[in-house]
Amino acid sequence: MEFVSGYRDEFLDFAALLFGWFRKFVAERGAVGASLEGRWRQLEAQIRRLPQDPALWVLHVLPNRSVGISLGQGAEPGPGPGLGAARLLGDELPLHLQDLSPYVSFVSLEDGEEGEEEGEEDEVRENGEEEGAGTEKVEPQEDGEPATTSRESPQEAKPPGEPEEAEQEACGEDGCRDYKVEDEMGPEKRKERRSETAPLHLSCLLLVTDEHGTILGIDLLVDGVQGNAGRGSGTENLAPRAYVLLCHSMACPMGSGDPRKPRQLTVGDAQLHRELENLVPRLGVKLAKTPMRTWGPRPGFTFASLRARTCHVCHRHSFEVKLSPCPQCSAVLYCGEICLRADWRRCPDDVSHRFWCPRLAAFMERAGELATLPFTYTAEVTSETFNREAFLASRGLTRGYWTHLSMLIPGPGTPRHPRGSTPSLGLLLSGDPYQLLQGDGPALMPPVPSDPPKALFGSWQDYYTWRGLSLDSPMAVLLTYPLTVYYVITHLVPQSFPELNIQNKQSLKIHVVEAGKEFDLVMVFWELLVLLPHVALELQFVGDALPPENDQQHFTLQRDGPEVSVRPNSGVSARLNSGTKEKGGRRDLQIKVSARPYHLLQGPKPDLVIGFNSGFGLKDTWLSSLPRLQSLRVPAFFTESSEYACVMDDQTMAVATGGGTSPPQPNPFRSPFRLRAADNCMPWYCNAFIFHLIYKPPQGGGARLAPDPAPPAPTPVAPPAPARRRRREKKAGRGVRRRR
């Protein structure tokens, strides 16, 4: 897939932005610690003429004493060690944080023991909190961002088309020289040396932000493998380096907006504040009288993650070049005519922009329809400049499941459930199935209505009215998953597969495929029992992205009056609540976990298969899982975040099975949050469109556009005449059989 908006972890895009700016900064600043004469004098004159930003700017000084960074070679065979491993990430960018685990690991500098090779966001958060231990009046959010910066930096060390020397430039004079020597060694010596070499130590991070949290510049002080002195040892004069960073942040701000200088600047370190007293006024900027210890962030301070846009072809950011959309479709961003022509003439033709331009123009026309939602905050959350972190923080949605939707870093002592664990078992023993859906304020979910719904819901407004939710409530962002399942069961399956009679079934077995993110939000599916109280549901989460430690676990959530109890069936240990119902009772939700690709799953045939934002073209296992679904021939519905992704899924289905997909239709229960897109302007929303698989007709049979249903059980409402006619036809075709 050409566009991966909504599928690639935003932390990776954010880290690419940070390191891209840092690489440009290192290349332009010259020798660190040298005289500020020459071209920096010219830059000072330019900055003095810049317009003034009314917002306060902050220079954060974030030391790190306990965490080191080990840059590995990754799986053998592979590219060279250290930052050279980033070459592998240049042509095919990773989609998830764990994809970087072979290349980046963390090492404790206190006890010398190497930590686990993690690609998880929680590891980054923990490191961020450790860095903040030595700072004065620096918020946990600030500590969290630096840790992720240092971790993700290798991926952008050498973008496509840039000479290899850029890798050495990115290291600057901070101790990366030893890796150049390693490139000339043999594989065995490299491996031996890598195990003996001390890790890189990010001794200090300088960060320039405004008072609203927009990141404007960054500088990394790396001690390197030789133990070069950093800020912690006091042997390096930090003031010239910080001054150069301030100049570059004003002339080329990372976050957004045109070059500008702040009205006032405050510094988060007393010594550095004194050293900058005579330098900052040369830029026409007023320095606060005291360091940042007398200043606190505003309540809305969130470290806004508004990314700079990138060119679709060369991936340069908007702080490097001026970007503009294609003049015909207005969907794709380019830095100029050269990249536009290169994309227009790509081979083969079906991947060129010439082929996709009219189709993307049609997709852009759906932007208004997708943004038509009944919520009071619709205009804000569907904007291209939507600041999700600020929205969530302003409503106190900074814990529980809401942390999965944001890059905000929880502070010390904040309850968190580790990503990849079984979050429900320990937290549900209190009996509240909506505990992880709450924010810091009053309860977001009202009590369950005493009467079941009298009519089927087909829109958010109908559901909110029955559930007693205000249209100002953001719960739709989490409830998009269970409401999409509900919509498939009550509307789409009866329309597309009426012979299944699914609405009259008292139990349903549903497979949720490639369900890593959905399993992290498993308790939102409890709402299905509120909407379908007459059905016993079994949800089996399948996918190799699921935590291996949860493989083959099975537990049941049962409703006991106003509370919920957890009953483990196998492989899970938990203290039981009183009043647990017997197995097989109504109004229970069985959860099963299979941490493996779908084509390796063994077990009974499901009634329904559902996948959320699947992205068939982004994972090779779909080429085996789709034929498996073809052989099962069960109704299989999938959502995607854009029409473009639906087209790509149809192509993948045709390649894998010879079948196809139904025309995608907008999902009325899509998430209201617009997803950020770096290299395009298309509208992306979680679960925006929905379609079902169309299986290839079986050999020897006529054309069939729908999956073969399972043998239907006789029901009293079925007319008798068609049933007798089917029996006569079967006997005529296969001869005499025993009587049933």
Phi, psi and omega in degrees: 000137181286324184246130183239021177300131181089346180251330180272135179304129182295337176299326179290319176297319180294317178294323177297322177296313181299312184285329176298317178293318181297320179297318178294320180297315180297320182293333186258345187279340183082196182292131180287136178086357180282177181296150181272015179283185174078228187291337177289334172295319177297320179295323177301317180297321178293319182294323180298335180269358182288153175294158186265135176270123181293342182283148175287136175256150183231132172257107181270138175243110188242097179281158178222122183245351191238346187240129174249164183241124177252121180259109186262179182271336183087190184296141176274144350283155183199185180288181183296168184284177175063219182294342177299336179296339180294343179298327179295334185268359184282317184277324182232094186293143179291155180258337186227155181300322182294344177293341180269357186300328177290346187252336185228131173220160181252145183232134175283123179275355181274317182246356176078004181269135181282132177283176180292150174281105187246143169247011189270150182292331182292326176298319179298319182295318181297317179297322179299320181291325178294321179297326184285354185295333185258012183257162178253124172056039178247127187287157179301326180299323181293323181292327184292321184298317182299321183299319180290329180297311181295329184285319187270357188301329183299332189293337182252015185296332181216093178290163181303135175086358180260140184296159185296336181297341180298332179295318180291324178298319182298329179285335182062224178248033188257025169099024180262007187294329184298333182289332177294323178294323183295331181299335182271357181272165174283168183300319184291317180293322178300316183295318180295317182294322182297325181287335182265340185285139178293152181286162172290141180242112174280092188287329184201150177231128175259129185226129177252124177225168167263177185292345179270353177105356179291125181280129185247339180189158183210146174218137182249130176254107185251126179289324179083183188283344181268001180072034179302147185289141176236203182297328183297328182272345177077010182269352180251133177281111187277340187299311179300322180292318178295323180295317177297320178298318179297317179300314182291327179293328178281320181284333183216072183295135184289314191295291182192163176093171181278165175306139184196163176241151183281156173291320182213149180233138172235152187239141183269021179214128186295316181295315180295326178299317179295321182290336182266357184301325182266352183262315185298319180300339178295343179266000184078026182244137179274128177267134179302152184292330183232160178295180189290352181297340178265005183237135176242150181293153176293159181302331181272008182293120186225003191055067184307134185258029175297110184277152167288145179285166181228154174288136183294335185263303186265351175066017175285145185277166183290343175280351177261321184221164176271127183256148176213148180284163175304131184293344182265311183260340181060021185257328189245140182263136178226156179271350180171184183296327183297311180291324178297315179293323179296319179288328181293328187255017183296152178241145354293169190298328185284359172250000182279156177291336175302320181287320188270344188304309179295328179290318178294326177298321177293323178296323181296332181291345180272000184301316180295321179295317181292333180273003179273097182223155189275001190282155180290337183259014186303314183300324181287313189278347178259005179283151177295336181258023182302127178260094186294319182297319179295321180297313182292319182293323181294340180254009178072022183264072185234020178213176180063217182293340183293337179292341178285345182261000190223158172262011176292147182257121178296144179282170178301137180086354179283129179298130179223148170253126184299138177296133179094000177262183176264090192292334190283326192296312182285324186273341183273353180295344174286346176093002182255107181290346183255015184300318183281355179264357185273160174254202181276346182263211179294167182301134181273330182260120178289168178302152180292131177303143182291329181258139177294161180298138181272344180221159179282139180271137177233011180202161177297322184296318179297317181294315181300320181297313181292324185278351180078025180266143174282147178291356173270355181282133179273013185300340179300335181296323177271324184282359177300331182287304179294326180290328175294318176298316178301317181295322178295315183293317189269339184239305191283317179296314176300328179286316186270332183225064184296336182292344181283339179052045189292335183289341181264002180281142180268349176213146181224134175252116186240130174261126175255108190266150183048058195252043179297307182292323183293325178292328176296338180247035194302327186286348176293337181285353173299333180298339177298325179288335175287322182278329182235069187292343183270359186245133170271123188250142171235117178253120177249113180273125186232138176157147180283356175274354178287152180299127181301329181292344178265002182300135178068014175281151185210120177217160185240133174255121183238144181267120178244088184068232181277355184246177179231143177240153181249125179236112178286139179259323177195140172077006181228134177249127178201149176286133186272148171281158177286154176083024180291135181282165176287154180298140178094357179289163178289170175057041173237156181234113179267133180243125175237151183230130175228104184274073181200160175299154187296327183289349177261002181283134176246144178148183182296158179288133181280167173278333187203144175239135181225139174226141183252126176046059196286316181063065183306324186280000185257356183217127185294334183295340177296333179293342174257328182288323180294317173299327176297316176296323177301318180289327178285326179055048175256156176300126182230116181247142182223147174252157174220162184270355178200162176293328178302315180295326178296319178297317179295324177295321178297320178294319179294320178298320179294320180291319187283326188229345188084000179266212181195199179227157177287159176302130181291147177230148180300138179272118181295342180252035175290160176291141179282346182282124175283134180278143180284141179234128185278318189247013180206170182245014182290152178281122179239128177222142176298129180060037185291318183235157183220142179209170174234159181285143174246112187278151176295135181301143178296153181297135179086354180256168177285172180296133180222126185261002181228155179296148175293128180284159172292156180305120185287141175283143180296138179235152182293341183273352182288135179294137185290326186298311179300326181295317179294323180295322179294323180293321179295321180296320180294318180295321180293330185273335187236006178084188184280129175237170179294150181284143180268000000 
